[in-house]
Amino acid sequence: MNHFSNAINEDSVIRIDIPTKLQDKKFTVYAEGASYGAFLNPEKGIYEVFLDYRQPVLLYFTLDRSRRLYICTNPENSSSEIVKFPVANKPLSVMATLRGRAFDRFKRSLKYIKKILKTDCTGYDIKFYWELAYLSNTGLTAAANLKALVEKYKLMEQIEKIYSQGNSATVR
């Protein structure tokens, strides 16, 4: 991991290798998460994407008309199934898997949340993504539901900041 300064702990970084030249043009891989950056490795024919291993990792795979999304986290944070993906240098714990229409709904919903609601959700914990996966699986990705989900996690983020600063609220 010679791409980083000594300030970043290697244990907190996962590398996802995204092929640049695929023999089968119908196969794609995409990764999303709290990013440290991406670098082209022309010798290997890959983009090395470095993500925060302490944050949720989204892995998108497509082949022909088949689509699959894995919502993952560090195995230390979960008791779910542990998988060693061929594109990842470390194992991941799979929290949810989406296929087909649910995959499409999730992807559109995340785009809507980022673009329209102007919310970068990379700081949210795995529960946010699990809830978004549930909404995607059940077809409940209407704008009102997405707004409510984002507001819930914004409020939780504010509450966590208050408690982390040592402030306490008095309940009467």
PyMOL commands that place a pseudoatom at each C-alpha (Angstrom):
pseudoatom trace, name=CA, resn=MET, resi=1, chain=A, elem=C, hetatm=0, pos=[0.000, 0.000, 0.000]
pseudoatom trace, name=CA, resn=ASN, resi=2, chain=A, elem=C, hetatm=0, pos=[2.638, 2.463, -1.010]
pseudoatom trace, name=CA, resn=HIS, resi=3, chain=A, elem=C, hetatm=0, pos=[-0.033, 4.917, -2.201]
pseudoatom trace, name=CA, resn=PHE, resi=4, chain=A, elem=C, hetatm=0, pos=[-0.686, 6.257, 1.290]
pseudoatom trace, name=CA, resn=SER, resi=5, chain=A, elem=C, hetatm=0, pos=[1.090, 8.192, 3.941]
pseudoatom trace, name=CA, resn=ASN, resi=6, chain=A, elem=C, hetatm=0, pos=[1.942, 6.583, 7.241]
pseudoatom trace, name=CA, resn=ALA, resi=7, chain=A, elem=C, hetatm=0, pos=[-1.028, 8.384, 8.817]
pseudoatom trace, name=CA, resn=ILE, resi=8, chain=A, elem=C, hetatm=0, pos=[-3.442, 5.752, 7.459]
pseudoatom trace, name=CA, resn=ASN, resi=9, chain=A, elem=C, hetatm=0, pos=[-3.465, 2.405, 9.228]
pseudoatom trace, name=CA, resn=GLU, resi=10, chain=A, elem=C, hetatm=0, pos=[-3.387, -0.482, 6.699]
pseudoatom trace, name=CA, resn=ASP, resi=11, chain=A, elem=C, hetatm=0, pos=[-5.817, -2.448, 8.875]
pseudoatom trace, name=CA, resn=SER, resi=12, chain=A, elem=C, hetatm=0, pos=[-8.468, 0.205, 8.218]
pseudoatom trace, name=CA, resn=VAL, resi=13, chain=A, elem=C, hetatm=0, pos=[-8.159, -0.012, 4.409]
pseudoatom trace, name=CA, resn=ILE, resi=14, chain=A, elem=C, hetatm=0, pos=[-9.604, -2.559, 1.989]
pseudoatom trace, name=CA, resn=ARG, resi=15, chain=A, elem=C, hetatm=0, pos=[-8.502, -2.683, -1.643]
pseudoatom trace, name=CA, resn=ILE, resi=16, chain=A, elem=C, hetatm=0, pos=[-11.028, -3.488, -4.352]
pseudoatom trace, name=CA, resn=ASP, resi=17, chain=A, elem=C, hetatm=0, pos=[-9.550, -4.355, -7.761]
pseudoatom trace, name=CA, resn=ILE, resi=18, chain=A, elem=C, hetatm=0, pos=[-11.733, -3.162, -10.645]
pseudoatom trace, name=CA, resn=PRO, resi=19, chain=A, elem=C, hetatm=0, pos=[-10.662, -4.631, -14.019]
pseudoatom trace, name=CA, resn=THR, resi=20, chain=A, elem=C, hetatm=0, pos=[-10.100, -2.007, -16.725]
pseudoatom trace, name=CA, resn=LYS, resi=21, chain=A, elem=C, hetatm=0, pos=[-10.001, -4.393, -19.675]
pseudoatom trace, name=CA, resn=LEU, resi=22, chain=A, elem=C, hetatm=0, pos=[-12.467, -7.226, -19.489]
pseudoatom trace, name=CA, resn=GLN, resi=23, chain=A, elem=C, hetatm=0, pos=[-12.492, -10.013, -22.040]
pseudoatom trace, name=CA, resn=ASP, resi=24, chain=A, elem=C, hetatm=0, pos=[-16.234, -10.257, -21.539]
pseudoatom trace, name=CA, resn=LYS, resi=25, chain=A, elem=C, hetatm=0, pos=[-17.605, -6.725, -21.969]
pseudoatom trace, name=CA, resn=LYS, resi=26, chain=A, elem=C, hetatm=0, pos=[-20.914, -7.832, -20.410]
pseudoatom trace, name=CA, resn=PHE, resi=27, chain=A, elem=C, hetatm=0, pos=[-19.312, -8.244, -16.953]
pseudoatom trace, name=CA, resn=THR, resi=28, chain=A, elem=C, hetatm=0, pos=[-18.838, -5.176, -14.742]
pseudoatom trace, name=CA, resn=VAL, resi=29, chain=A, elem=C, hetatm=0, pos=[-17.708, -4.543, -11.182]
pseudoatom trace, name=CA, resn=TYR, resi=30, chain=A, elem=C, hetatm=0, pos=[-18.253, -1.361, -9.197]
pseudoatom trace, name=CA, resn=ALA, resi=31, chain=A, elem=C, hetatm=0, pos=[-17.415, -0.574, -5.561]
pseudoatom trace, name=CA, resn=GLU, resi=32, chain=A, elem=C, hetatm=0, pos=[-18.690, 2.191, -3.332]
pseudoatom trace, name=CA, resn=GLY, resi=33, chain=A, elem=C, hetatm=0, pos=[-17.879, 3.296, 0.208]
pseudoatom trace, name=CA, resn=ALA, resi=34, chain=A, elem=C, hetatm=0, pos=[-15.863, 5.814, 2.186]
pseudoatom trace, name=CA, resn=SER, resi=35, chain=A, elem=C, hetatm=0, pos=[-12.971, 6.225, -0.248]
pseudoatom trace, name=CA, resn=TYR, resi=36, chain=A, elem=C, hetatm=0, pos=[-9.307, 6.922, 0.304]
pseudoatom trace, name=CA, resn=GLY, resi=37, chain=A, elem=C, hetatm=0, pos=[-8.784, 7.108, -3.440]
pseudoatom trace, name=CA, resn=ALA, resi=38, chain=A, elem=C, hetatm=0, pos=[-8.289, 5.056, -6.592]
pseudoatom trace, name=CA, resn=PHE, resi=39, chain=A, elem=C, hetatm=0, pos=[-5.189, 4.426, -8.627]
pseudoatom trace, name=CA, resn=LEU, resi=40, chain=A, elem=C, hetatm=0, pos=[-4.680, 2.927, -12.066]
pseudoatom trace, name=CA, resn=ASN, resi=41, chain=A, elem=C, hetatm=0, pos=[-2.339, -0.058, -12.099]
pseudoatom trace, name=CA, resn=PRO, resi=42, chain=A, elem=C, hetatm=0, pos=[-1.566, -0.483, -15.821]
pseudoatom trace, name=CA, resn=GLU, resi=43, chain=A, elem=C, hetatm=0, pos=[0.657, -3.547, -15.285]
pseudoatom trace, name=CA, resn=LYS, resi=44, chain=A, elem=C, hetatm=0, pos=[-2.242, -5.492, -13.751]
pseudoatom trace, name=CA, resn=GLY, resi=45, chain=A, elem=C, hetatm=0, pos=[-4.940, -3.832, -15.881]
pseudoatom trace, name=CA, resn=ILE, resi=46, chain=A, elem=C, hetatm=0, pos=[-6.950, -2.758, -12.838]
pseudoatom trace, name=CA, resn=TYR, resi=47, chain=A, elem=C, hetatm=0, pos=[-8.059, 0.258, -10.871]
pseudoatom trace, name=CA, resn=GLU, resi=48, chain=A, elem=C, hetatm=0, pos=[-7.134, -0.194, -7.236]
pseudoatom trace, name=CA, resn=VAL, resi=49, chain=A, elem=C, hetatm=0, pos=[-9.930, 1.374, -5.197]
pseudoatom trace, name=CA, resn=PHE, resi=50, chain=A, elem=C, hetatm=0, pos=[-9.069, 1.924, -1.532]
pseudoatom trace, name=CA, resn=LEU, resi=51, chain=A, elem=C, hetatm=0, pos=[-12.019, 2.093, 0.866]
pseudoatom trace, name=CA, resn=ASP, resi=52, chain=A, elem=C, hetatm=0, pos=[-12.341, 2.501, 4.624]
pseudoatom trace, name=CA, resn=TYR, resi=53, chain=A, elem=C, hetatm=0, pos=[-12.651, -1.058, 5.978]
pseudoatom trace, name=CA, resn=ARG, resi=54, chain=A, elem=C, hetatm=0, pos=[-14.430, 0.282, 9.089]
pseudoatom trace, name=CA, resn=GLN, resi=55, chain=A, elem=C, hetatm=0, pos=[-17.324, 1.632, 6.966]
pseudoatom trace, name=CA, resn=PRO, resi=56, chain=A, elem=C, hetatm=0, pos=[-19.932, -0.200, 4.842]
pseudoatom trace, name=CA, resn=VAL, resi=57, chain=A, elem=C, hetatm=0, pos=[-18.738, -1.400, 1.419]
pseudoatom trace, name=CA, resn=LEU, resi=58, chain=A, elem=C, hetatm=0, pos=[-21.107, -1.780, -1.534]
pseudoatom trace, name=CA, resn=LEU, resi=59, chain=A, elem=C, hetatm=0, pos=[-20.082, -4.193, -4.294]
pseudoatom trace, name=CA, resn=TYR, resi=60, chain=A, elem=C, hetatm=0, pos=[-22.053, -4.111, -7.552]
pseudoatom trace, name=CA, resn=PHE, resi=61, chain=A, elem=C, hetatm=0, pos=[-21.666, -6.944, -10.066]
pseudoatom trace, name=CA, resn=THR, resi=62, chain=A, elem=C, hetatm=0, pos=[-23.393, -7.276, -13.438]
pseudoatom trace, name=CA, resn=LEU, resi=63, chain=A, elem=C, hetatm=0, pos=[-23.191, -10.061, -16.004]
pseudoatom trace, name=CA, resn=ASP, resi=64, chain=A, elem=C, hetatm=0, pos=[-25.386, -9.894, -19.093]
pseudoatom trace, name=CA, resn=ARG, resi=65, chain=A, elem=C, hetatm=0, pos=[-28.810, -9.085, -17.636]
pseudoatom trace, name=CA, resn=SER, resi=66, chain=A, elem=C, hetatm=0, pos=[-28.033, -10.418, -14.160]
pseudoatom trace, name=CA, resn=ARG, resi=67, chain=A, elem=C, hetatm=0, pos=[-27.373, -7.812, -11.475]
pseudoatom trace, name=CA, resn=ARG, resi=68, chain=A, elem=C, hetatm=0, pos=[-26.225, -8.358, -7.910]
pseudoatom trace, name=CA, resn=LEU, resi=69, chain=A, elem=C, hetatm=0, pos=[-25.382, -5.985, -5.078]
pseudoatom trace, name=CA, resn=TYR, resi=70, chain=A, elem=C, hetatm=0, pos=[-23.653, -7.030, -1.867]
pseudoatom trace, name=CA, resn=ILE, resi=71, chain=A, elem=C, hetatm=0, pos=[-23.911, -4.703, 1.118]
pseudoatom trace, name=CA, resn=CYS, resi=72, chain=A, elem=C, hetatm=0, pos=[-20.912, -5.585, 3.260]
pseudoatom trace, name=CA, resn=THR, resi=73, chain=A, elem=C, hetatm=0, pos=[-19.075, -4.647, 6.407]
pseudoatom trace, name=CA, resn=ASN, resi=74, chain=A, elem=C, hetatm=0, pos=[-15.891, -5.623, 8.224]
pseudoatom trace, name=CA, resn=PRO, resi=75, chain=A, elem=C, hetatm=0, pos=[-16.335, -9.157, 9.681]
pseudoatom trace, name=CA, resn=GLU, resi=76, chain=A, elem=C, hetatm=0, pos=[-15.285, -7.849, 13.105]
pseudoatom trace, name=CA, resn=ASN, resi=77, chain=A, elem=C, hetatm=0, pos=[-18.492, -5.749, 13.163]
pseudoatom trace, name=CA, resn=SER, resi=78, chain=A, elem=C, hetatm=0, pos=[-20.886, -8.558, 12.267]
pseudoatom trace, name=CA, resn=SER, resi=79, chain=A, elem=C, hetatm=0, pos=[-21.854, -12.178, 12.759]
pseudoatom trace, name=CA, resn=SER, resi=80, chain=A, elem=C, hetatm=0, pos=[-23.187, -12.507, 9.196]
pseudoatom trace, name=CA, resn=GLU, resi=81, chain=A, elem=C, hetatm=0, pos=[-21.757, -14.736, 6.470]
pseudoatom trace, name=CA, resn=ILE, resi=82, chain=A, elem=C, hetatm=0, pos=[-18.105, -13.976, 5.688]
pseudoatom trace, name=CA, resn=VAL, resi=83, chain=A, elem=C, hetatm=0, pos=[-17.156, -13.967, 2.006]
pseudoatom trace, name=CA, resn=LYS, resi=84, chain=A, elem=C, hetatm=0, pos=[-13.798, -13.568, 0.286]
pseudoatom trace, name=CA, resn=PHE, resi=85, chain=A, elem=C, hetatm=0, pos=[-14.658, -11.791, -2.961]
pseudoatom trace, name=CA, resn=PRO, resi=86, chain=A, elem=C, hetatm=0, pos=[-12.099, -12.266, -5.758]
pseudoatom trace, name=CA, resn=VAL, resi=87, chain=A, elem=C, hetatm=0, pos=[-11.942, -8.479, -6.253]
pseudoatom trace, name=CA, resn=ALA, resi=88, chain=A, elem=C, hetatm=0, pos=[-11.232, -7.686, -2.566]
pseudoatom trace, name=CA, resn=ASN, resi=89, chain=A, elem=C, hetatm=0, pos=[-7.967, -8.168, -0.693]
pseudoatom trace, name=CA, resn=LYS, resi=90, chain=A, elem=C, hetatm=0, pos=[-9.773, -8.840, 2.632]
pseudoatom trace, name=CA, resn=PRO, resi=91, chain=A, elem=C, hetatm=0, pos=[-12.858, -10.833, 3.599]
pseudoatom trace, name=CA, resn=LEU, resi=92, chain=A, elem=C, hetatm=0, pos=[-16.176, -9.053, 4.024]
pseudoatom trace, name=CA, resn=SER, resi=93, chain=A, elem=C, hetatm=0, pos=[-19.302, -9.860, 5.979]
pseudoatom trace, name=CA, resn=VAL, resi=94, chain=A, elem=C, hetatm=0, pos=[-22.385, -9.785, 3.718]
pseudoatom trace, name=CA, resn=MET, resi=95, chain=A, elem=C, hetatm=0, pos=[-25.294, -8.008, 5.415]
pseudoatom trace, name=CA, resn=ALA, resi=96, chain=A, elem=C, hetatm=0, pos=[-27.677, -8.006, 2.440]
pseudoatom trace, name=CA, resn=THR, resi=97, chain=A, elem=C, hetatm=0, pos=[-27.796, -9.146, -1.172]
pseudoatom trace, name=CA, resn=LEU, resi=98, chain=A, elem=C, hetatm=0, pos=[-30.004, -7.516, -3.791]
pseudoatom trace, name=CA, resn=ARG, resi=99, chain=A, elem=C, hetatm=0, pos=[-30.790, -8.840, -7.254]
pseudoatom trace, name=CA, resn=GLY, resi=100, chain=A, elem=C, hetatm=0, pos=[-32.652, -7.638, -10.331]
pseudoatom trace, name=CA, resn=ARG, resi=101, chain=A, elem=C, hetatm=0, pos=[-35.256, -4.955, -9.682]
pseudoatom trace, name=CA, resn=ALA, resi=102, chain=A, elem=C, hetatm=0, pos=[-34.234, -4.519, -6.049]
pseudoatom trace, name=CA, resn=PHE, resi=103, chain=A, elem=C, hetatm=0, pos=[-30.669, -3.843, -7.294]
pseudoatom trace, name=CA, resn=ASP, resi=104, chain=A, elem=C, hetatm=0, pos=[-32.040, -1.188, -9.684]
pseudoatom trace, name=CA, resn=ARG, resi=105, chain=A, elem=C, hetatm=0, pos=[-34.235, 0.403, -7.002]
pseudoatom trace, name=CA, resn=PHE, resi=106, chain=A, elem=C, hetatm=0, pos=[-31.323, 0.566, -4.548]
pseudoatom trace, name=CA, resn=LYS, resi=107, chain=A, elem=C, hetatm=0, pos=[-29.031, 2.148, -7.110]
pseudoatom trace, name=CA, resn=ARG, resi=108, chain=A, elem=C, hetatm=0, pos=[-31.675, 4.720, -8.153]
pseudoatom trace, name=CA, resn=SER, resi=109, chain=A, elem=C, hetatm=0, pos=[-32.528, 5.460, -4.523]
pseudoatom trace, name=CA, resn=LEU, resi=110, chain=A, elem=C, hetatm=0, pos=[-28.905, 6.070, -3.598]
pseudoatom trace, name=CA, resn=LYS, resi=111, chain=A, elem=C, hetatm=0, pos=[-28.532, 8.358, -6.614]
pseudoatom trace, name=CA, resn=TYR, resi=112, chain=A, elem=C, hetatm=0, pos=[-31.675, 10.241, -5.566]
pseudoatom trace, name=CA, resn=ILE, resi=113, chain=A, elem=C, hetatm=0, pos=[-30.427, 10.586, -1.989]
pseudoatom trace, name=CA, resn=LYS, resi=114, chain=A, elem=C, hetatm=0, pos=[-27.061, 11.929, -3.138]
pseudoatom trace, name=CA, resn=LYS, resi=115, chain=A, elem=C, hetatm=0, pos=[-28.256, 14.197, -5.946]
pseudoatom trace, name=CA, resn=ILE, resi=116, chain=A, elem=C, hetatm=0, pos=[-31.693, 15.482, -4.939]
pseudoatom trace, name=CA, resn=LEU, resi=117, chain=A, elem=C, hetatm=0, pos=[-31.414, 15.350, -1.141]
pseudoatom trace, name=CA, resn=LYS, resi=118, chain=A, elem=C, hetatm=0, pos=[-27.734, 16.390, -1.361]
pseudoatom trace, name=CA, resn=THR, resi=119, chain=A, elem=C, hetatm=0, pos=[-26.708, 13.901, 1.310]
pseudoatom trace, name=CA, resn=ASP, resi=120, chain=A, elem=C, hetatm=0, pos=[-23.423, 12.040, 1.264]
pseudoatom trace, name=CA, resn=CYS, resi=121, chain=A, elem=C, hetatm=0, pos=[-24.345, 8.880, 3.126]
pseudoatom trace, name=CA, resn=THR, resi=122, chain=A, elem=C, hetatm=0, pos=[-20.837, 7.389, 3.324]
pseudoatom trace, name=CA, resn=GLY, resi=123, chain=A, elem=C, hetatm=0, pos=[-20.664, 8.275, 7.021]
pseudoatom trace, name=CA, resn=TYR, resi=124, chain=A, elem=C, hetatm=0, pos=[-23.834, 6.358, 7.874]
pseudoatom trace, name=CA, resn=ASP, resi=125, chain=A, elem=C, hetatm=0, pos=[-23.532, 2.970, 9.512]
pseudoatom trace, name=CA, resn=ILE, resi=126, chain=A, elem=C, hetatm=0, pos=[-24.530, -0.359, 8.016]
pseudoatom trace, name=CA, resn=LYS, resi=127, chain=A, elem=C, hetatm=0, pos=[-28.095, -0.070, 9.407]
pseudoatom trace, name=CA, resn=PHE, resi=128, chain=A, elem=C, hetatm=0, pos=[-28.828, 2.767, 6.961]
pseudoatom trace, name=CA, resn=TYR, resi=129, chain=A, elem=C, hetatm=0, pos=[-27.880, 0.563, 4.018]
pseudoatom trace, name=CA, resn=TRP, resi=130, chain=A, elem=C, hetatm=0, pos=[-29.779, -2.400, 5.450]
pseudoatom trace, name=CA, resn=GLU, resi=131, chain=A, elem=C, hetatm=0, pos=[-32.929, -0.259, 5.739]
pseudoatom trace, name=CA, resn=LEU, resi=132, chain=A, elem=C, hetatm=0, pos=[-32.445, 1.075, 2.209]
pseudoatom trace, name=CA, resn=ALA, resi=133, chain=A, elem=C, hetatm=0, pos=[-32.062, -2.540, 1.017]
pseudoatom trace, name=CA, resn=TYR, resi=134, chain=A, elem=C, hetatm=0, pos=[-35.329, -3.434, 2.766]
pseudoatom trace, name=CA, resn=LEU, resi=135, chain=A, elem=C, hetatm=0, pos=[-37.133, -0.533, 1.071]
pseudoatom trace, name=CA, resn=SER, resi=136, chain=A, elem=C, hetatm=0, pos=[-35.643, -1.607, -2.275]
pseudoatom trace, name=CA, resn=ASN, resi=137, chain=A, elem=C, hetatm=0, pos=[-36.663, -5.248, -1.819]
pseudoatom trace, name=CA, resn=THR, resi=138, chain=A, elem=C, hetatm=0, pos=[-40.240, -4.321, -0.921]
pseudoatom trace, name=CA, resn=GLY, resi=139, chain=A, elem=C, hetatm=0, pos=[-40.642, -1.640, -3.589]
pseudoatom trace, name=CA, resn=LEU, resi=140, chain=A, elem=C, hetatm=0, pos=[-41.125, 1.110, -0.995]
pseudoatom trace, name=CA, resn=THR, resi=141, chain=A, elem=C, hetatm=0, pos=[-38.574, 3.527, -2.460]
pseudoatom trace, name=CA, resn=ALA, resi=142, chain=A, elem=C, hetatm=0, pos=[-40.953, 6.445, -2.927]
pseudoatom trace, name=CA, resn=ALA, resi=143, chain=A, elem=C, hetatm=0, pos=[-39.400, 9.870, -2.387]
pseudoatom trace, name=CA, resn=ALA, resi=144, chain=A, elem=C, hetatm=0, pos=[-41.199, 10.350, 0.954]
pseudoatom trace, name=CA, resn=ASN, resi=145, chain=A, elem=C, hetatm=0, pos=[-39.744, 7.106, 2.348]
pseudoatom trace, name=CA, resn=LEU, resi=146, chain=A, elem=C, hetatm=0, pos=[-36.232, 8.015, 1.202]
pseudoatom trace, name=CA, resn=LYS, resi=147, chain=A, elem=C, hetatm=0, pos=[-36.522, 11.485, 2.746]
pseudoatom trace, name=CA, resn=ALA, resi=148, chain=A, elem=C, hetatm=0, pos=[-37.739, 9.961, 6.026]
pseudoatom trace, name=CA, resn=LEU, resi=149, chain=A, elem=C, hetatm=0, pos=[-34.835, 7.504, 6.049]
pseudoatom trace, name=CA, resn=VAL, resi=150, chain=A, elem=C, hetatm=0, pos=[-32.269, 10.252, 5.493]
pseudoatom trace, name=CA, resn=GLU, resi=151, chain=A, elem=C, hetatm=0, pos=[-33.858, 12.502, 8.131]
pseudoatom trace, name=CA, resn=LYS, resi=152, chain=A, elem=C, hetatm=0, pos=[-33.798, 9.628, 10.628]
pseudoatom trace, name=CA, resn=TYR, resi=153, chain=A, elem=C, hetatm=0, pos=[-30.063, 9.110, 10.143]
pseudoatom trace, name=CA, resn=LYS, resi=154, chain=A, elem=C, hetatm=0, pos=[-29.288, 12.840, 10.122]
pseudoatom trace, name=CA, resn=LEU, resi=155, chain=A, elem=C, hetatm=0, pos=[-31.086, 13.118, 13.463]
pseudoatom trace, name=CA, resn=MET, resi=156, chain=A, elem=C, hetatm=0, pos=[-29.231, 10.089, 14.833]
pseudoatom trace, name=CA, resn=GLU, resi=157, chain=A, elem=C, hetatm=0, pos=[-25.948, 11.658, 13.676]
pseudoatom trace, name=CA, resn=GLN, resi=158, chain=A, elem=C, hetatm=0, pos=[-26.784, 14.906, 15.520]
pseudoatom trace, name=CA, resn=ILE, resi=159, chain=A, elem=C, hetatm=0, pos=[-27.694, 13.006, 18.700]
pseudoatom trace, name=CA, resn=GLU, resi=160, chain=A, elem=C, hetatm=0, pos=[-24.412, 11.068, 18.553]
pseudoatom trace, name=CA, resn=LYS, resi=161, chain=A, elem=C, hetatm=0, pos=[-22.472, 14.346, 18.192]
pseudoatom trace, name=CA, resn=ILE, resi=162, chain=A, elem=C, hetatm=0, pos=[-24.201, 15.804, 21.237]
pseudoatom trace, name=CA, resn=TYR, resi=163, chain=A, elem=C, hetatm=0, pos=[-23.415, 12.749, 23.359]
pseudoatom trace, name=CA, resn=SER, resi=164, chain=A, elem=C, hetatm=0, pos=[-19.835, 12.518, 22.099]
pseudoatom trace, name=CA, resn=GLN, resi=165, chain=A, elem=C, hetatm=0, pos=[-19.242, 16.129, 23.182]
pseudoatom trace, name=CA, resn=GLY, resi=166, chain=A, elem=C, hetatm=0, pos=[-20.240, 15.229, 26.716]
pseudoatom trace, name=CA, resn=ASN, resi=167, chain=A, elem=C, hetatm=0, pos=[-23.447, 17.239, 26.698]
pseudoatom trace, name=CA, resn=SER, resi=168, chain=A, elem=C, hetatm=0, pos=[-26.399, 15.653, 28.421]
pseudoatom trace, name=CA, resn=ALA, resi=169, chain=A, elem=C, hetatm=0, pos=[-30.074, 16.390, 28.245]
pseudoatom trace, name=CA, resn=THR, resi=170, chain=A, elem=C, hetatm=0, pos=[-32.282, 16.513, 31.299]
pseudoatom trace, name=CA, resn=VAL, resi=171, chain=A, elem=C, hetatm=0, pos=[-35.597, 14.713, 31.029]
pseudoatom trace, name=CA, resn=ARG, resi=172, chain=A, elem=C, hetatm=0, pos=[-38.385, 15.861, 33.332]
for i in range(1, 172): cmd.bond("trace and resi %d" % i, "trace and resi %d" % (i + 1))
show_as sticks, trace
zoom trace
